Amino acid sequence: MDKKVKFAIIGCGHIGKRHAEMIERNEEAELVAVCDVLPKEKVGIEKFGVPFFHSTEEMLASDLDFEVVNICSPNGLHAMHSLLALENKNHIVCEKPMALTKADCEAIIFKALQVHKNIFCVMQNRYSPPSVWIKDVIENKVLGDIFMVQLNCYWNRDERYYKKGGWKGDARLDGGTLFTQFSHFIDIMYWLFGDIKDINAKFNTFNHKGLTDFEDSGIVSFNFANGGMGSINYSTSVWDKNLESSITIIGSKGSVKIGGQYMNTVEHCHIKDYEMPELSDSNPANDYGAYKGSAANHHFIIENVIDTLKGRNTITTNALEGLKVVEIIERIYSLKN
């Protein structure tokens, strides 16, 4: 077997541990280091049995050999940690969002080009069978001209999620609901239909006053640059548990709705002269106890990193796509002022 691709992880929260597990399960990957600002015993990373560091700088300055650094820190630190890893001549795997501003994304891309390293943006929902299927349907114009697209994201995030003293809900470190909860679905929409323009938006905070620095709900409408109109309706004010993440597409030759809690089930497909194929089962959601996240497809991310570095494939979500998602959210949020 070729030599293993060696990984290090910044940030040992839920998602950092998910990355560690996926690296350990891949026979072509090796986890060699992790770091977090919290004490080792508090983050529960002992089972991975690799050197633990208290700072990014300390880990990068060590004599350990690793090619890839996985950025799993709070959103507002992604840009700083990505730039440090690139300065250290590492490839980076960056959890969503790539950064909290377009300008920071541009700085990361500029540095990556300077040091000839890859940026892998984590948008694992692209790997779910309904996403793969609808991408093929749209690219082959099976639905004809796209008239309307509606994205609905209705989740529960309450005091069980927004713990006092944590980074979630903090404007500087979290960035907002569209960045932390729903950027995956904005990525899918951009991946399928391209950029948006003529944006209008309304925002409200219904039951998160005192929990977060930002809105918990919004209604956004726009036109697509490629034709057709769309909307995003979202909320984290749903009581007790997630309701749905869905996309409804109306085209000149038919209509499709992909729903379920995580856009993981084709609920409606009615297209002229078209028979819906049987899709593979979607992976279950990431389960964090009181709340759930998007589909557990992170093993595909690690596979794509290894395949790309070994010359067998190309990056699934590249840095410019990561930048575009951030830029779209930034433009939507600019309407708050």
C-alpha positions as CSV (number, residue, x, y, z in Angstrom):
1,M,0.0,0.0,0.0
2,D,1.1,3.6,-0.7
3,K,2.1,5.5,2.4
4,K,-0.7,6.9,4.5
5,V,-1.9,10.5,4.3
6,K,-1.2,12.0,7.8
7,F,-3.7,14.4,9.4
8,A,-3.8,16.7,12.3
9,I,-7.0,18.3,13.8
10,I,-7.6,21.8,15.2
11,G,-10.6,21.7,17.5
12,C,-11.8,18.7,19.4
13,G,-15.6,19.4,19.8
14,H,-18.3,17.2,18.3
15,I,-17.2,17.8,14.7
16,G,-13.5,17.5,15.5
17,K,-14.1,14.0,17.0
18,R,-16.2,13.1,14.0
19,H,-13.2,14.0,11.7
20,A,-10.9,12.0,14.0
21,E,-13.1,8.9,13.8
22,M,-13.3,9.1,10.0
23,I,-9.6,9.5,9.6
24,E,-9.0,6.5,11.9
25,R,-11.5,4.3,9.9
26,N,-9.7,5.0,6.6
27,E,-6.9,2.6,5.9
28,E,-5.1,5.1,3.8
29,A,-5.2,7.8,6.5
30,E,-3.4,8.3,9.8
31,L,-4.2,10.8,12.6
32,V,-1.0,12.1,14.2
33,A,-2.0,15.1,16.3
34,V,-4.9,17.0,17.8
35,C,-5.2,20.3,19.5
36,D,-7.8,22.3,21.6
37,V,-7.8,25.2,24.0
38,L,-9.6,23.1,26.6
39,P,-7.8,20.5,28.7
40,K,-7.4,17.0,27.1
41,E,-9.6,15.3,29.7
42,K,-12.4,17.8,29.1
43,V,-12.6,17.2,25.3
44,G,-12.6,13.4,25.6
45,I,-10.0,12.8,22.9
46,E,-7.9,10.2,24.8
47,K,-9.2,7.2,22.9
48,F,-7.4,8.4,19.7
49,G,-4.0,8.0,21.5
50,V,-2.2,10.8,19.6
51,P,-0.2,13.8,20.9
52,F,-2.4,16.6,22.2
53,F,-1.5,20.2,22.0
54,H,-3.1,23.3,23.7
55,S,-2.4,25.7,20.8
56,T,-2.3,25.6,17.0
57,E,1.1,27.3,17.0
58,E,2.5,24.7,19.3
59,M,1.2,21.8,17.2
60,L,2.4,23.3,13.9
61,A,5.8,24.0,15.4
62,S,6.2,20.4,16.6
63,D,8.5,18.0,14.8
64,L,5.5,15.8,13.9
65,D,5.0,15.0,10.2
66,F,1.5,15.7,8.8
67,E,0.3,16.8,5.3
68,V,-3.2,17.9,6.1
69,V,-4.7,20.0,8.9
70,N,-8.5,19.7,9.5
71,I,-10.0,23.0,10.8
72,C,-12.8,22.1,13.2
73,S,-12.6,25.2,15.5
74,P,-15.4,27.8,16.0
75,N,-16.5,29.5,12.7
76,G,-14.8,32.8,13.6
77,L,-11.4,31.1,13.9
78,H,-11.5,29.2,10.6
79,A,-9.7,32.0,8.7
80,M,-6.9,32.4,11.3
81,H,-6.3,28.7,11.7
82,S,-6.4,28.1,7.9
83,L,-3.8,30.8,7.3
84,L,-1.5,29.4,10.0
85,A,-1.8,25.8,8.5
86,L,-1.1,27.1,5.0
87,E,1.9,29.1,6.3
88,N,3.1,25.8,7.6
89,K,2.8,24.3,4.1
90,N,-0.2,22.0,5.0
91,H,-3.2,21.2,2.9
92,I,-6.4,22.2,4.8
93,V,-9.8,20.6,5.3
94,C,-12.0,23.4,6.6
95,E,-15.4,22.8,8.2
96,K,-18.2,25.0,7.0
97,P,-18.2,28.0,6.8
98,M,-14.8,28.6,5.1
99,A,-14.7,31.9,7.0
100,L,-17.2,34.6,8.1
101,T,-16.4,37.1,5.3
102,K,-15.6,37.0,1.7
103,A,-12.4,39.0,2.3
104,D,-11.1,36.3,4.7
105,C,-11.9,33.6,2.1
106,E,-10.0,35.6,-0.5
107,A,-7.0,35.8,1.9
108,I,-7.1,32.0,2.4
109,I,-7.2,31.3,-1.3
110,F,-4.4,33.8,-2.0
111,K,-2.2,32.1,0.6
112,A,-3.0,28.6,-0.7
113,L,-2.0,29.6,-4.2
114,Q,1.2,31.0,-2.9
115,V,2.2,27.8,-1.1
116,H,0.7,25.4,-3.7
117,K,-1.7,23.7,-1.3
118,N,-5.3,22.5,-1.5
119,I,-8.3,23.8,0.3
120,F,-11.1,21.2,0.9
121,C,-14.3,22.8,2.1
122,V,-16.6,20.4,4.1
123,M,-20.0,20.4,2.5
124,Q,-20.9,16.8,3.1
125,N,-24.6,17.0,2.1
126,R,-23.5,16.9,-1.6
127,Y,-22.8,13.2,-1.0
128,S,-26.3,12.2,0.0
129,P,-28.0,10.1,-2.7
130,P,-30.9,12.7,-3.3
131,S,-28.3,15.4,-3.8
132,V,-26.3,13.3,-6.3
133,W,-29.5,12.5,-8.1
134,I,-30.9,16.0,-8.3
135,K,-27.6,17.4,-9.5
136,D,-27.7,15.0,-12.5
137,V,-31.4,15.9,-13.1
138,I,-30.6,19.7,-13.1
139,E,-27.4,19.4,-15.2
140,N,-29.2,17.3,-17.8
141,K,-32.1,19.8,-17.9
142,V,-34.6,17.0,-17.2
143,L,-36.8,19.6,-15.4
144,G,-36.5,22.0,-18.3
145,D,-36.3,25.7,-17.4
146,I,-36.2,26.4,-13.7
147,F,-39.1,28.6,-12.6
148,M,-39.1,28.6,-8.8
149,V,-37.0,27.1,-6.0
150,Q,-38.0,27.1,-2.3
151,L,-35.5,26.2,0.4
152,N,-37.1,25.5,3.8
153,C,-34.9,25.0,6.9
154,Y,-36.8,24.5,10.2
155,W,-34.7,23.3,13.0
156,N,-34.6,23.3,16.8
157,R,-31.7,25.0,18.5
158,D,-32.5,26.1,22.1
159,E,-30.9,26.4,25.5
160,R,-29.7,22.8,25.3
161,Y,-27.5,23.9,22.3
162,Y,-26.6,27.5,23.3
163,K,-24.6,26.8,26.5
164,K,-23.4,29.8,28.5
165,G,-19.7,30.4,28.0
166,G,-19.6,28.5,24.7
167,W,-19.0,30.0,21.2
168,K,-22.3,29.2,19.7
169,G,-24.6,32.2,19.6
170,D,-21.6,34.6,19.8
171,A,-21.6,37.0,16.8
172,R,-17.8,37.0,16.4
173,L,-17.3,33.3,16.7
174,D,-20.6,31.8,15.4
175,G,-21.5,34.4,12.7
176,G,-25.2,33.6,12.6
177,T,-27.9,31.0,11.8
178,L,-27.2,30.9,8.1
179,F,-23.5,30.3,8.7
180,T,-23.7,27.6,11.4
181,Q,-27.0,25.8,10.8
182,F,-27.9,26.3,7.2
183,S,-24.9,27.0,5.0
184,H,-25.0,23.3,3.9
185,F,-28.3,23.9,2.2
186,I,-27.3,27.2,0.7
187,D,-24.3,25.4,-0.7
188,I,-26.6,22.8,-2.3
189,M,-28.8,25.5,-3.8
190,Y,-25.7,27.3,-5.2
191,W,-24.3,24.0,-6.5
192,L,-27.5,23.3,-8.3
193,F,-28.7,26.7,-9.6
194,G,-25.8,29.2,-9.3
195,D,-25.6,32.7,-7.9
196,I,-28.5,34.9,-6.7
197,K,-29.4,38.5,-7.2
198,D,-32.1,41.1,-6.3
199,I,-32.2,39.9,-2.7
200,N,-34.9,40.9,-0.2
201,A,-35.0,39.7,3.4
202,K,-36.8,39.9,6.7
203,F,-35.3,38.7,10.0
204,N,-36.7,38.1,13.5
205,T,-35.7,36.8,16.9
206,F,-38.6,34.9,18.4
207,N,-37.3,32.8,21.3
208,H,-33.5,33.3,21.3
209,K,-33.3,36.7,23.0
210,G,-30.6,36.2,25.7
211,L,-29.3,33.0,23.9
212,T,-27.8,34.5,20.8
213,D,-26.5,37.8,19.4
214,F,-28.4,37.3,16.1
215,E,-31.7,36.3,14.5
216,D,-33.3,32.9,14.9
217,S,-35.6,33.2,11.8
218,G,-35.6,34.7,8.4
219,I,-37.4,34.9,5.0
220,V,-35.2,35.7,2.0
221,S,-36.4,36.1,-1.6
222,F,-34.3,36.6,-4.7
223,N,-33.8,35.9,-8.4
224,F,-31.3,33.5,-9.8
225,A,-28.6,34.9,-12.1
226,N,-29.3,32.0,-14.5
227,G,-33.1,32.6,-14.5
228,G,-36.0,31.8,-12.2
229,M,-36.8,33.0,-8.7
230,G,-36.2,31.5,-5.3
231,S,-36.6,31.9,-1.5
232,I,-35.1,30.7,1.7
233,N,-37.3,30.3,4.8
234,Y,-35.5,29.4,7.9
235,S,-35.8,29.2,11.7
236,T,-34.1,27.6,14.7
237,S,-37.2,28.3,16.8
238,V,-38.9,25.0,16.1
239,W,-40.0,23.5,19.5
240,D,-38.1,20.5,20.8
241,K,-36.7,18.9,17.7
242,N,-35.9,19.5,14.0
243,L,-38.9,19.7,11.6
244,E,-37.4,19.7,8.1
245,S,-34.8,20.8,5.6
246,S,-36.4,20.7,2.2
247,I,-36.0,22.0,-1.4
248,T,-38.9,22.3,-3.8
249,I,-38.1,22.9,-7.4
250,I,-40.7,23.9,-10.1
251,G,-39.5,23.6,-13.7
252,S,-41.1,23.8,-17.1
253,K,-41.2,20.0,-17.4
254,G,-42.0,19.0,-13.8
255,S,-41.6,19.4,-10.1
256,V,-39.5,17.8,-7.4
257,K,-39.4,18.1,-3.6
258,I,-36.6,16.7,-1.5
259,G,-37.4,16.8,2.2
260,G,-37.0,15.0,5.5
261,Q,-35.1,16.5,8.4
262,Y,-31.9,16.8,6.4
263,M,-32.9,17.0,2.7
264,N,-32.4,13.3,2.6
265,T,-35.7,12.0,1.1
266,V,-37.3,12.5,-2.3
267,E,-40.9,13.3,-1.3
268,H,-42.2,14.2,-4.7
269,C,-41.0,13.6,-8.3
270,H,-43.3,14.3,-11.2
271,I,-41.4,15.0,-14.5
272,K,-42.6,14.6,-18.1
273,D,-41.4,11.3,-19.7
274,Y,-39.2,10.5,-16.7
275,E,-39.2,7.6,-14.3
276,M,-37.6,8.1,-10.9
277,P,-34.7,5.7,-10.3
278,E,-34.3,3.9,-7.0
279,L,-31.8,5.7,-4.8
280,S,-29.4,4.3,-2.2
281,D,-30.3,5.0,1.5
282,S,-29.0,8.2,2.9
283,N,-26.7,8.1,5.9
284,P,-28.3,9.1,9.3
285,A,-27.9,12.5,10.7
286,N,-25.0,13.4,13.0
287,D,-26.5,12.8,16.5
288,Y,-25.3,15.1,19.3
289,G,-27.8,14.1,22.0
290,A,-30.3,16.9,22.5
291,Y,-30.0,18.0,18.8
292,K,-29.1,16.6,15.4
293,G,-27.0,18.0,12.5
294,S,-26.7,17.2,8.9
295,A,-26.0,13.8,7.3
296,A,-23.0,11.8,8.6
297,N,-21.1,11.8,5.3
298,H,-17.7,12.9,6.7
299,H,-16.1,9.7,5.6
300,F,-16.6,10.8,2.0
301,I,-14.7,14.0,2.7
302,I,-11.7,12.1,4.0
303,E,-11.8,9.8,1.0
304,N,-11.9,12.8,-1.3
305,V,-8.9,14.3,0.4
306,I,-6.9,11.1,0.0
307,D,-8.1,10.5,-3.6
308,T,-7.2,14.1,-4.6
309,L,-3.8,14.1,-3.0
310,K,-3.0,10.7,-4.6
311,G,-4.1,12.0,-8.0
312,R,-7.2,9.8,-8.3
313,N,-9.9,12.5,-8.2
314,T,-10.5,16.2,-7.8
315,I,-11.9,18.3,-4.9
316,T,-15.6,17.8,-4.3
317,T,-16.1,21.3,-2.8
318,N,-13.4,23.7,-3.9
319,A,-12.3,27.0,-2.2
320,L,-14.1,29.2,-4.7
321,E,-17.4,27.4,-4.0
322,G,-16.7,27.8,-0.3
323,L,-16.2,31.5,-0.9
324,K,-19.4,31.8,-2.9
325,V,-21.5,30.4,-0.1
326,V,-19.9,32.8,2.4
327,E,-20.4,35.7,0.0
328,I,-24.1,34.8,-0.5
329,I,-24.7,34.7,3.2
330,E,-22.8,37.9,3.7
331,R,-25.0,39.7,1.1
332,I,-28.2,38.4,2.7
333,Y,-27.0,39.5,6.2
334,S,-26.0,43.0,4.8
335,L,-29.8,43.6,4.5
336,K,-30.1,43.6,8.3
337,N,-28.5,47.1,8.5
